[in-house]
Amino acid sequence: MRVATEHRTLIADPGASVDVVVDVVNTGDLIDGVTARLVGLEAAVVRAEPEVLPLFPGASGQITLTIQLPASQPAGLHPVTVEVVSHVSGTTRRHLDLELSVAAQPGLRLSRQPTLVRARRGARYVLAVENTGNVALDVLLAANSPDRCATRFNPTNLRTAPGTVTPVMLAVKGPRMITGTEVDRVVTVDLVGRRADTIPAMEETETEPELTDQTTVVLKQRPLISRGLLTALILLAIIALWAGVFLLGLTQVFSGDPVTKTAPASYFPVSAATGNGGGASAAKGGGAGAAPAGATPKTGLVSPSVGGTISGTVTAKSNSAAVGRILVQAYRMGRKGPVLVSSAATQSDGSYTLAGLFPTTYWLKFSADGFTTTWVPSDPGGSGTSNAVASGTGTTSTGTAGTKVTLTAGSAGIQVVAQGKVDGTNAVVRGAQAQISGDVDRGDALDAVTTTVTARMLDGGKATGKPITDTTDAAGGYTLSGLKAPGTYELSFTTPGYQVTTQTETVTGGEQRLEPTVLLSAHTGHLSGTVTTGTSKTGLGGVTVSTTVDGQDVSVITPTVGSVGTYTFDDLPTPGTYVLTFTAPGHGTATRIVDLGAGENGVANVALTAGTGSVSGTLLGPNGKGIGGATVTVGGTSTNDGATATPSTTTLTSGSVGAFTLSGLVAPGSYTLTFTIDGYRPETVPITLSADKAPAAVTAQLKTQLVKLWGTVTAPNGKTYAGATVTVTDGTHTFQTASSDPDTTLSQGGYLFPSLEPGTYSVTVRAAGYGQQTALVTLTSGTVRRDLVLQAGE
């Protein structure tokens, strides 16, 4: 291999690209693949085109190395080496020494963080000095402030290498401020940079101009005492001055008044001897006398203006149960109609109390979402109808002055006196109809099932009233509408083959409740059957029948006396699918799949032939994934009468792709499984079946099918030529054959390579007295034809 290049010195600017063209000649006898790389620079900045240069013997080509220099590539001369490697011999390397000359491009940039700092006196900033060029620079920093701010850099002078960022600390300190408003003090930072040194090898003699940059920082200086604080202090002083003047003035005004003692009438309590007329008792420390008008009784509210109370219980029309969370509002008749004066809510036991009512006539309104509004004793708006009557009819209450209040059905209102109590003002509310909906989960059932959902109202734990029913739809949903509310209902779910499921739910007026999904619990089922011999149909004892129940292996053995050959599996969860495996010494293995619906029983009868068995497994491709549609053929099999048989099957194309099962094989015995499919080389796997146990699962893997290359060799005169040497090589492996005379597979002058790995090959034909011809051919799969023509003699 020979290499050469016209480039000895490469001149490039930083951030630009430069190409190196390398000429390569293949001086060997084989097809070669050549690669090139650049030693002395990072591989990330060099790109070869092409990455691999294929060369036939005696051929030449070019590889272009493109160098993308980074902007920070240091200026100066850099020695680099081009290394060319042959991938046929593996050890042949050629080197070309070059020099890379990078021009100097100085660059400098200044930035700061943060831009503005708010402080009382001083602040610090971080300046970033970035060398954006490819030469070292000496940098000087200076600051200018028109506000007499003191500045300090750390450091002031520095040297920066190419492509680096150097932090510099700037401290700014403003003049002292006692009061006033915030002031923005701007500081201008100037940066000056110049080349730190020159590069003699590049003959740099001229003095380059200085590099400059500028930025600003702001110190927002706050005073020690802000304007807000100063204003607050002044206001406090003014308030204190006025307070002193006011107190001094009041003292002077009232200093001449005589000292007296007064007390309100409510200060004097009524004695136990006080009658209805409000007679007085003896004041403390004095004689007896009448109490002042408006004196407060010993019991009751402190203020005589506080009135009485109304209390009672609210029950439901549907089940006469107490109802909580009902809004109770008290109205009195005003000049323009009913006026709301008080409200309360019923407790969980249905009770309520309206306190602090002034002496007058009231109407009570009972309302809540989902309930019909009810008035006691009637609607004060003038309807004249009463939706509920106070159950306290006929009861009386006594006020402070002894006045009796009697409530009667149809009265104009509820009379309340000062500090009087009106108990038993009960109401019955009617709730809007409720609805309960939800879903029923049938579990693993394969067939659609219908569930009947029934709702019955409970009264004291017993079901009452007419039940409400519904049936589930195809998706398992149900809806129970028209439920009296409020109320508690027992829901029952009845499904053929499943256990009845019940649950209790409570609904309030107008509620539309969505229930959690109900999971049905099916009745258990059982599997039974009889195992017989394959010829006499008589029961076969000693057969092991096994299956899997809830992830656990379960097995039974058929009896040899009594009910010979029978088996039973009880208490099987349903619905479910069960795989039954039947094995017996001296017999093959049989498998049955039985689907049990909810609560169903199944029967599986099996006939086992002595000495027969089955084998199963999976066929995989080169990538480890299953291959479907492949033919599996059994070799070495025979029937019971001695005639040769060739059982076969096809691997699954869906579900467990690549899986297969072959039954009816004579056991014990040795066999071969052959897997064939277009596009792959056939694969053969040996297996051995024993009479006392099932064989292990077979796993086979196909490799990619070899490609067949053929063609015809002709002479320059167009006639076919026998006896020519045909050579095929991929650079690593070489194969030879000769063009032949006519035979069963090839015609006159034909050649054949029946088993080549997919790839790219060079095909060369040689014959005495003729020049050779070489062609490239790419083999992927199947059969490829390439005809060859001998060249005229050399």
C-alpha positions in Angstrom: 0.0 0.0 0.0 1.3 3.4 -0.9 0.1 6.8 0.4 0.8 10.4 -0.5 -0.5 13.9 -0.2 0.2 17.3 -1.7 -0.4 19.0 1.7 2.6 19.4 4.0 1.6 22.7 5.7 -2.0 23.4 6.5 -3.0 27.0 7.0 -6.3 27.6 8.8 -8.2 30.2 10.9 -9.7 29.2 14.2 -13.3 28.2 13.8 -12.8 27.4 10.1 -12.3 24.0 8.4 -9.5 22.7 6.2 -9.3 19.5 4.0 -6.4 17.1 3.7 -6.6 14.8 0.6 -4.7 11.5 0.9 -4.0 9.4 -2.2 -3.9 5.6 -1.5 -2.8 2.8 -3.9 -3.6 -0.9 -3.2 -0.3 -2.7 -4.1 -1.6 -6.1 -2.8 -3.4 -9.0 -4.4 -6.7 -8.8 -2.5 -9.6 -6.4 -2.1 -8.6 -4.0 0.6 -10.6 -1.7 2.9 -8.6 1.4 4.0 -9.2 3.9 6.7 -7.4 7.1 7.8 -7.2 9.2 10.9 -5.3 12.3 12.1 -3.0 11.9 15.1 -2.4 15.1 17.1 -5.9 16.5 17.2 -9.1 15.3 18.9 -11.1 12.8 16.9 -14.2 14.8 17.3 -12.8 17.6 15.1 -11.7 15.3 12.3 -14.1 13.6 9.8 -13.0 11.1 7.1 -14.8 10.8 3.8 -15.2 8.0 3.0 -14.9 6.3 6.4 -13.7 3.0 4.6 -12.2 3.2 1.1 -12.6 -0.2 -0.7 -9.8 -0.8 -3.2 -9.3 -3.7 -5.7 -5.8 -4.9 -6.3 -3.8 -2.2 -8.2 -6.6 0.3 -7.8 -6.1 3.8 -6.2 -8.4 6.2 -4.4 -8.6 9.2 -2.2 -9.6 9.8 1.4 -10.4 13.4 2.4 -9.9 14.4 6.1 -11.9 17.5 7.0 -10.6 19.3 10.1 -13.1 21.6 11.8 -11.0 23.7 14.1 -12.6 25.1 17.3 -12.6 28.8 17.8 -10.3 28.4 20.8 -7.6 26.4 18.9 -4.3 27.9 20.1 -2.4 29.9 17.5 0.9 28.6 16.2 2.4 25.6 14.4 1.0 22.2 15.4 2.6 18.9 14.2 0.0 16.3 13.1 0.3 12.9 11.5 -2.0 11.2 9.0 -2.2 7.4 9.7 -3.6 5.1 6.9 -4.5 1.6 8.0 -5.2 -1.5 5.8 -8.0 -3.7 7.2 -7.1 -6.8 5.2 -3.6 -7.4 6.6 -4.5 -5.7 9.9 -1.0 -4.6 10.5 -0.1 -2.4 7.5 0.1 1.3 8.5 1.4 4.3 6.6 2.1 7.7 8.1 2.4 11.2 6.7 3.8 14.1 8.8 2.1 17.5 8.4 2.2 20.9 10.1 -1.0 22.8 11.0 -0.5 26.6 11.1 -3.3 28.3 13.0 -3.6 32.1 12.7 -3.9 34.3 15.8 -7.3 35.8 16.4 -7.5 37.5 19.8 -10.9 38.2 21.3 -12.2 39.5 24.7 -15.6 39.8 26.3 -16.7 41.2 29.7 -20.0 40.4 31.6 -21.2 40.8 35.1 -23.6 39.1 37.6 -25.7 40.6 39.0 -26.5 43.8 37.2 -28.2 45.6 40.1 -27.8 45.2 43.9 -30.0 47.0 46.5 -28.0 47.7 49.7 -27.5 50.4 52.4 -23.8 51.0 51.8 -21.8 48.5 49.7 -22.3 45.6 47.3 -20.3 43.0 45.4 -20.4 42.0 41.8 -18.8 39.1 39.9 -17.2 40.1 36.6 -16.6 37.4 34.0 -13.5 38.1 31.8 -13.8 35.7 28.8 -11.0 35.1 26.3 -12.9 34.4 23.2 -9.8 34.2 21.0 -7.0 31.7 20.6 -4.0 33.6 22.1 -3.2 34.5 25.7 -4.0 38.1 26.8 -2.9 40.5 29.6 -6.0 42.2 30.9 -6.4 45.5 33.0 -9.6 46.6 34.7 -10.6 50.1 35.7 -13.8 51.6 37.2 -15.4 55.1 36.8 -18.2 56.4 39.1 -19.7 60.0 38.9 -21.3 59.5 42.4 -18.0 59.3 44.3 -18.4 55.5 44.9 -15.3 53.6 46.1 -14.4 50.6 43.9 -12.0 47.7 44.3 -11.1 44.9 41.9 -9.7 41.5 43.0 -7.6 41.1 40.9 -7.0 44.2 38.9 -4.5 42.7 36.4 -4.8 39.2 35.1 -3.6 36.9 32.3 -6.3 34.7 30.5 -5.6 31.6 28.4 -7.5 31.0 25.1 -11.1 29.8 25.6 -11.2 30.4 29.4 -13.4 32.5 31.6 -11.8 34.2 34.6 -14.0 35.6 37.5 -13.1 39.0 39.0 -14.7 40.3 42.2 -15.8 44.0 42.2 -16.6 45.7 45.4 -18.6 49.0 45.3 -19.1 51.3 48.3 -21.3 54.4 48.1 -21.3 57.5 50.3 -23.1 57.4 53.6 -26.9 58.2 53.5 -28.9 59.0 56.7 -32.3 59.8 55.3 -33.8 60.4 51.9 -34.9 58.3 48.9 -33.1 55.4 47.2 -30.4 56.5 44.8 -29.1 54.5 41.7 -25.3 54.8 41.7 -23.9 53.7 38.3 -20.4 52.4 38.0 -18.8 52.0 34.6 -16.2 49.1 34.3 -13.6 49.4 31.5 -11.5 46.5 30.3 -8.3 46.7 28.2 -6.5 43.6 26.9 -3.4 43.1 24.7 -1.4 40.1 23.4 0.6 38.5 26.1 3.3 37.3 23.7 4.1 36.7 20.0 4.8 33.6 18.1 8.3 33.9 16.5 7.8 30.8 14.3 5.0 32.6 12.5 7.1 35.8 12.0 4.7 38.1 13.8 6.2 41.6 14.0 3.4 44.0 13.9 1.9 45.4 17.1 -1.8 44.5 17.2 -4.3 47.1 18.6 -5.6 46.8 22.1 -8.9 44.9 22.9 -11.5 46.8 24.9 -14.9 46.2 26.4 -17.2 48.0 28.8 -20.1 47.2 31.1 -22.0 48.9 34.0 -23.2 47.9 37.4 -25.8 49.7 39.5 -25.9 50.1 43.3 -29.4 51.0 44.4 -28.4 52.6 47.8 -31.0 52.9 50.6 -30.8 55.4 53.4 -30.4 54.3 57.0 -33.8 55.8 57.9 -36.4 55.4 55.1 -39.1 57.9 54.3 -41.8 55.6 55.5 -40.2 55.1 58.9 -39.6 58.8 59.2 -43.2 59.6 58.4 -44.4 57.0 61.0 -42.3 58.5 63.7 -43.6 62.0 62.9 -47.3 60.7 63.1 -46.6 59.0 66.4 -45.2 62.2 67.8 -48.3 64.2 66.6 -50.7 61.5 68.1 -48.8 61.6 71.4 -49.0 65.4 71.6 -52.8 65.4 70.9 -53.4 62.7 73.5 -51.6 64.7 76.1 -53.5 67.8 75.3 -56.9 65.9 75.3 -56.2 64.2 78.7 -55.1 67.5 80.2 -58.2 69.3 78.9 -60.6 66.6 80.3 -58.9 66.7 83.7 -59.4 70.4 83.9 -63.0 70.3 82.7 -64.2 67.6 85.2 -62.0 68.6 88.1 -64.8 70.8 89.6 -67.7 68.2 89.4 -68.7 66.4 92.7 -68.0 62.6 93.0 -71.2 60.5 92.4 -72.0 56.8 92.0 -74.7 55.4 89.5 -75.8 51.9 88.5 -78.2 50.7 85.8 -81.6 49.1 86.8 -80.4 45.7 85.8 -77.7 45.8 88.5 -80.4 45.2 91.2 -81.6 41.5 91.3 -85.2 40.5 92.1 -85.6 38.6 95.4 -87.3 35.2 95.8 -90.3 37.1 97.4 -90.9 39.1 94.3 -94.3 38.5 92.8 -95.6 38.8 89.3 -95.8 42.5 89.8 -92.0 42.7 90.1 -91.8 43.7 93.9 -88.5 44.9 95.2 -86.1 43.3 97.6 -83.8 44.8 100.1 -80.7 46.3 98.6 -77.4 45.0 99.9 -76.5 46.9 103.0 -79.9 48.7 103.2 -83.6 48.2 103.8 -86.3 46.6 101.7 -87.7 48.5 98.7 -89.1 48.0 95.2 -86.7 47.0 92.5 -86.1 49.6 89.7 -88.0 49.1 86.5 -86.3 46.7 84.1 -84.4 44.8 86.8 -83.0 41.5 85.6 -84.4 38.2 87.0 -82.1 35.8 88.7 -82.6 33.3 85.9 -82.8 33.7 82.1 -80.9 36.0 79.8 -78.9 39.0 80.9 -80.7 41.5 78.7 -84.5 41.7 78.9 -84.6 42.3 75.1 -83.6 38.7 74.5 -86.6 36.6 73.5 -87.6 32.9 73.6 -86.8 29.7 71.8 -88.5 27.3 69.4 -87.3 23.7 69.2 -88.5 20.4 67.7 -87.6 17.4 65.5 -87.7 16.8 61.7 -88.5 13.4 60.4 -88.8 11.9 56.9 -92.1 11.1 55.1 -90.5 8.0 53.6 -89.5 6.1 56.7 -90.4 8.4 59.7 -86.7 8.5 60.6 -84.9 11.6 61.9 -83.4 13.8 59.2 -80.2 15.8 59.8 -78.7 18.7 57.9 -82.2 20.3 57.2 -82.1 24.1 57.2 -84.7 25.6 59.6 -85.5 29.3 59.1 -87.7 31.5 61.3 -89.7 34.3 59.5 -91.9 37.1 61.0 -94.3 39.3 59.1 -92.8 42.6 58.3 -94.2 45.6 56.5 -93.3 44.2 53.1 -93.8 40.6 53.8 -92.0 37.7 55.6 -88.6 38.7 57.1 -85.9 36.1 57.9 -84.8 36.6 61.5 -83.1 33.4 62.6 -81.9 30.0 61.2 -80.4 26.7 62.4 -79.7 23.2 61.1 -81.0 19.9 62.3 -78.6 17.6 64.1 -78.1 13.9 63.2 -81.1 13.0 65.5 -83.3 15.5 63.6 -83.5 18.0 66.5 -83.1 21.8 66.1 -83.3 24.9 68.3 -83.9 28.5 67.3 -82.9 30.8 70.2 -82.9 34.5 70.9 -86.3 35.2 69.3 -88.1 38.4 70.1 -91.7 38.2 71.2 -93.9 37.9 68.1 -95.5 35.5 65.7 -93.2 33.2 63.6 -93.4 30.8 60.7 -90.8 28.1 60.2 -89.4 27.0 56.8 -87.7 23.6 56.5 -85.6 23.2 53.3 -82.6 21.3 51.9 -81.3 20.1 48.5 -83.3 17.1 47.5 -86.2 17.8 49.8 -89.6 19.6 49.2 -89.8 22.8 51.1 -92.1 22.5 54.2 -93.7 25.4 56.3 -94.9 25.1 59.9 -97.7 25.9 60.5 -98.3 27.3 57.0 -96.8 29.5 54.3 -96.7 33.2 55.5 -96.8 34.3 51.9 -100.5 33.9 51.8 -100.9 30.4 50.3 -103.0 29.4 53.3 -101.9 25.8 53.2 -99.9 24.0 55.7 -97.3 21.4 54.5 -96.7 20.1 58.0 -98.4 20.7 61.3 -96.4 21.1 64.5 -96.7 18.0 66.6 -96.7 20.2 69.6 -100.3 21.0 69.0 -102.1 21.7 72.4 -98.9 22.3 74.3 -98.3 25.5 76.2 -95.3 27.6 77.2 -95.0 30.2 79.9 -93.1 33.5 79.3 -91.5 35.8 81.8 -94.8 37.5 82.8 -96.6 34.2 83.0 -98.5 34.5 79.7 -99.5 31.1 78.3 -99.1 30.3 74.6 -101.3 27.6 73.0 -100.4 26.1 69.6 -103.3 24.7 67.7 -103.5 23.1 64.2 -104.1 25.7 61.5 -103.1 28.6 63.8 -101.9 31.7 62.1 -98.3 31.3 63.4 -96.2 30.3 66.3 -96.4 32.8 69.2 -93.2 33.4 71.2 -93.0 35.5 74.3 -90.0 37.0 76.0 -87.8 34.2 77.4 -90.5 31.6 76.5 -89.8 28.1 75.2 -91.9 26.6 72.5 -91.1 22.8 72.4 -92.3 20.1 70.1 -92.6 22.1 66.9 -92.0 19.1 64.7 -92.0 18.8 60.9 -92.2 16.0 58.3 -90.2 16.6 55.1 -90.6 14.7 51.8 -87.4 13.8 49.9 -87.1 13.7 46.1 -86.7 10.2 44.6 -83.1 8.9 44.7 -81.1 6.8 42.3 -78.3 4.1 42.8 -76.2 3.0 39.9 -73.0 1.0 39.5 -71.2 -1.9 37.7 -71.0 -5.6 38.3 -67.7 -7.4 37.6 -68.3 -11.0 36.4 -64.6 -12.0 36.9 -62.9 -14.2 34.4 -66.2 -15.5 32.8 -65.9 -15.9 29.0 -69.6 -15.8 28.3 -71.8 -12.8 29.0 -73.9 -13.1 32.2 -76.9 -11.1 33.3 -77.3 -10.0 37.0 -80.6 -9.0 38.6 -80.1 -6.2 41.0 -82.9 -5.7 43.6 -83.3 -2.8 46.1 -85.5 -3.2 49.2 -86.1 -0.5 51.8 -85.1 -1.5 55.4 -87.2 -0.5 58.4 -85.8 -1.6 61.7 -83.5 -4.1 59.9 -86.5 -5.7 58.0 -87.3 -5.2 54.3 -90.5 -3.3 53.6 -92.3 -1.9 50.6 -92.2 -2.9 47.0 -88.8 -3.9 45.7 -87.2 -2.1 42.8 -85.2 -4.2 40.3 -83.0 -3.8 37.3 -80.8 -6.1 35.1 -77.2 -5.4 34.0 -76.4 -4.4 30.5 -73.7 -5.9 28.3 -71.0 -3.9 30.1 -72.3 -4.9 33.5 -73.9 -1.6 34.4 -77.2 -1.2 36.3 -79.4 1.8 37.5 -82.0 1.7 40.3 -84.3 4.7 39.9 -87.4 5.9 41.8 -86.1 5.1 45.3 -88.0 6.7 48.1 -85.7 9.0 50.1 -84.3 9.4 52.5 -84.0 5.7 53.3 -81.7 2.7 53.8 -81.8 0.0 51.2 -80.6 -3.6 50.9 -79.1 -4.3 47.5 -79.0 -7.9 46.3 -77.1 -9.1 43.2 -78.4 -12.4 41.8 -76.6 -14.1 38.9 -77.0 -17.7 37.6 -74.0 -19.7 38.6 -72.8 -17.1 41.2 -73.4 -16.6 44.9 -76.0 -14.0 45.8 -74.2 -10.8 47.0 -75.8 -8.2 49.3 -74.9 -4.8 50.6 -76.6 -2.0 52.4 -76.7 1.6 51.2 -78.3 4.8 52.6 -79.5 7.6 50.3 -80.8 11.1 51.0 -83.4 13.1 49.1 -82.6 13.4 45.4 -79.2 11.7 45.7 -77.7 10.0 42.7 -75.3 7.6 44.3 -72.6 5.8 42.2 -71.6 2.5 43.9 -68.2 0.8 43.7 -67.9 -2.1 41.3 -69.4 -5.3 42.8 -67.2 -8.4 42.2 -69.3 -11.5 41.8 -68.3 -14.7 43.6 -69.1 -17.7 41.5 -70.1 -21.1 42.8 -67.3 -23.7 42.6 -67.4 -26.4 39.9 -65.7 -29.7 39.4 -64.0 -31.7 36.6 -64.4 -35.4 36.1 -63.9 -38.0 33.5 -62.6 -41.5 32.6 -59.2 -42.5 31.2 -59.4 -45.5 28.9 -56.9 -47.5 26.9 -56.6 -46.6 23.3 -57.9 -50.0 21.9 -60.2 -51.8 24.4 -61.9 -48.6 25.7 -61.6 -50.1 29.3 -60.6 -47.9 32.2 -56.9 -47.3 32.8 -55.8 -47.2 36.4 -52.6 -45.6 37.7 -52.9 -42.5 35.4 -51.7 -39.3 36.9 -54.1 -36.4 36.1 -52.7 -33.0 37.0 -53.8 -29.4 36.6 -53.2 -26.0 38.2 -55.6 -24.4 40.6 -54.9 -20.8 41.8 -51.2 -21.1 40.8 -50.8 -24.4 42.7 -50.2 -27.8 41.0 -52.9 -30.3 41.9 -53.0 -34.0 40.8 -55.0 -37.2 41.3 -54.4 -40.8 40.3 -57.0 -42.9 38.6 -58.0 -46.0 40.7 -57.0 -49.5 39.6 -59.9 -51.2 41.4 -63.6 -50.3 41.6 -64.2 -47.3 39.3 -61.1 -48.0 37.3 -59.7 -45.0 35.3 -62.1 -42.4 36.8 -60.9 -39.1 38.3 -62.5 -36.0 39.8 -61.4 -32.5 40.8 -63.8 -30.8 43.2 -64.2 -27.2 44.5 -62.6 -25.6 41.4 -62.9 -21.8 41.2 -65.1 -20.7 38.3 -65.2 -19.2 35.8 -61.8 -20.5 34.7 -59.8 -22.4 32.1 -58.0 -25.6 33.2 -55.3 -27.6 31.4 -55.4 -31.3 32.2 -52.3 -33.4 31.7 -52.7 -37.2 31.6 -49.5 -39.4 32.1 -49.1 -43.1 32.8 -46.0 -45.4 32.8 -45.7 -47.1 29.5 -48.1 -44.7 27.8 -47.8 -41.3 26.2 -48.9 -38.0 27.6 -52.2 -36.4 26.7 -53.4 -32.8 27.3 -57.0 -31.5 27.4 -58.2 -27.9 27.9 -61.5 -27.4 29.6 -63.4 -24.1 30.0 -65.7 -23.9 33.0 -68.3 -21.2 33.2 -69.6 -19.7 36.5 -70.7 -22.7 38.7 -70.3 -25.1 35.8 -69.1 -28.7 35.9 -66.9 -30.2 33.2 -66.2 -33.7 31.8 -63.0 -34.7 29.9 -62.6 -38.3 28.8 -59.2 -39.3 27.5 -57.9 -42.4 25.7 -54.2 -43.2 26.2 -52.5 -45.5 23.8 -49.7 -47.6 25.2 -46.2 -46.3 24.3 -47.3 -43.0 22.7 -46.2 -39.6 23.7 -46.0 -36.0 22.6 -43.4 -33.2 22.4 -43.7 -29.4 22.4 -41.4 -26.5 22.2 -40.6 -23.1 20.6 -38.7 -22.1 17.4 -36.6 -18.9 17.6 -35.0 -16.8 15.0 -31.5 -15.3 15.1 -32.8 -12.3 17.1 -34.2 -14.6 19.8 -37.9 -13.9 18.8 -40.3 -16.7 17.9 -40.8 -17.6 14.2 -44.3 -18.5 13.1 -45.3 -20.5 10.0 -42.3 -22.8 10.1 -42.8 -26.5 9.2 -41.7 -29.0 12.0 -41.1 -32.5 10.6 -40.4 -35.6 12.8 -37.9 -38.1 11.5 -37.4 -41.7 12.6 -41.1 -42.3 13.6 -43.2 -45.4 13.0 -46.7 -46.5 13.6 -47.8 -49.4 15.7 -48.0 -51.7 12.6 -44.4 -50.8 11.7 -45.1 -48.6 8.7 -43.0 -45.5 8.4 -44.8 -42.2 9.2 -43.7 -38.6 9.0 -45.8 -36.5 11.4 -45.4 -32.7 11.0 -47.0 -29.5 12.2 -46.6 -25.7 11.8 -45.4 -23.2 14.5 -47.9 -20.7 15.7 -48.1 -17.3 14.1 -50.1 -15.6 16.8 -50.3 -15.8 20.6 -47.2 -17.7 21.6 -45.5 -17.1 18.3 -43.1 -20.0 17.3 -44.7 -22.6 19.7 -45.6 -26.1 18.4 -46.9 -29.5 19.7 -46.6 -33.0 18.2 -48.6 -35.9 19.6 -49.0 -39.6 18.8 -45.4 -40.4 18.9 -44.3 -43.9 20.0 -42.6 -44.0 23.4 -40.0 -44.9 24.2 -38.1 -43.8 21.1 -35.5 -41.4 19.5 -36.5 -38.9 16.9 -35.3 -35.8 15.1 -37.2 -32.6 14.6 -36.4 -30.7 11.4 -37.4 -27.0 11.2 -37.8 -25.5 7.7 -39.0 -22.1 6.4 -38.1 -19.9 3.5 -35.2 -17.5 4.2 -33.5 -19.6 6.8 -31.2 -22.6 6.8 -33.0 -25.8 8.0 -32.2 -26.9 11.6 -32.4 -30.4 13.0 -32.7 -31.2 16.7 -32.6 -34.8 18.2 -35.1 -35.8 20.9 -35.7 -38.9 23.1 -39.1 -39.9 24.5 -39.4 -42.2 27.5 -42.5 -44.1 28.5 -42.6 -43.0 32.1 -42.4 -39.2 31.9 -43.0 -36.3 29.6 -40.0 -34.9 27.6 -38.6 -31.5 28.3 -39.7 -28.6 26.1 -37.6 -28.3 22.9 -36.1 -24.9 22.0 -34.6 -24.6 18.5 -33.0 -21.5 16.8 -32.6 -20.9 13.1 -29.6 -19.1 11.6 -29.9 -16.8 8.6 -30.1 -18.9 5.4 -26.9 -19.0 3.2 -27.1 -17.3 -0.2 -26.5 -19.2 -3.4 -24.4 -17.5 -6.1 -24.3 -18.8 -9.6 -23.7 -17.7 -13.2 -22.2 -18.6 -16.6 -18.7 -17.9 -17.8 -18.4 -16.9 -21.5 -15.4 -16.2 -23.8 -14.9 -12.9 -25.7 -16.6 -14.6 -28.7 -19.8 -15.1 -26.7 -19.4 -18.9 -26.3 -19.7 -20.5 -22.9 -16.3 -21.5 -21.4 -15.7 -24.6 -19.1 -12.6 -24.9 -17.0 -12.2 -21.2 -15.9 -11.3 -20.5 -12.3 -13.8 -18.4 -10.4 -12.7 -16.8 -7.1 -15.0 -15.2 -4.5 -13.7 -13.1 -1.6 -15.1 -10.6 0.9 -11.6 -9.5 2.0 -11.6 -12.0 4.9 -12.6 -15.4 3.3 -11.8 -16.7 -0.2 -13.7 -19.4 -2.1 -12.8 -21.0 -5.5 -14.6 -23.2 -8.1 -14.4 -23.8 -11.8 -16.9 -23.4 -14.6 -18.1 -26.8 -15.5 -19.3 -29.0 -18.3 -23.1 -29.6 -18.5 -24.4 -31.7 -15.5 -27.7 -32.1 -13.6 -27.5 -28.7 -12.0 -25.4 -26.5 -14.2 -25.3 -25.8 -17.9 -22.2 -25.5 -20.1 -19.7 -23.0 -18.5 -21.8 -22.6 -15.3 -20.4 -22.1 -11.8 -22.0 -22.3 -8.4 -21.3 -21.3 -4.8 -24.2 -22.8 -2.9 -23.4 -21.6 0.7 -22.3 -18.0 1.1 -22.9 -15.7 4.0 -24.8 -12.5 3.1 -22.5 -9.6 2.3 -20.5 -7.9 -0.4 -18.0 -10.0 -2.5 -15.6 -9.5 -5.4 -16.0 -12.2 -8.0 -12.9 -12.8 -10.3 -12.7 -15.2 -13.3 -9.3 -16.3 -14.7 -8.4 -18.7 -17.6 -5.3 -19.4 -19.5 -4.8 -17.1 -22.4 -7.4 -14.6 -21.2 -7.4 -11.5 -19.1 -9.2 -11.7 -15.7 -12.6 -10.0 -15.0 -13.6 -8.8 -11.5 -17.1 -7.7 -10.5 -18.7 -6.7 -7.2 -21.9 -8.5 -6.1 -24.0 -7.9 -3.0 -25.7 -11.0 -1.5 -28.8 -10.7 0.8 -30.9 -13.8 0.6 -32.2 -16.5 -1.8 -30.3 -17.0 -5.1 -28.2 -14.4 -6.9 -27.0 -14.8 -10.5 -23.9 -13.0 -11.9 -22.6 -13.9 -15.4 -18.9 -13.4 -16.1 -17.1 -12.6 -19.4 -13.4 -13.4 -20.0 -11.3 -10.6 -21.3 -9.1 -10.8 -24.5 -5.6 -12.2 -23.9 -2.9 -10.0 -22.4 
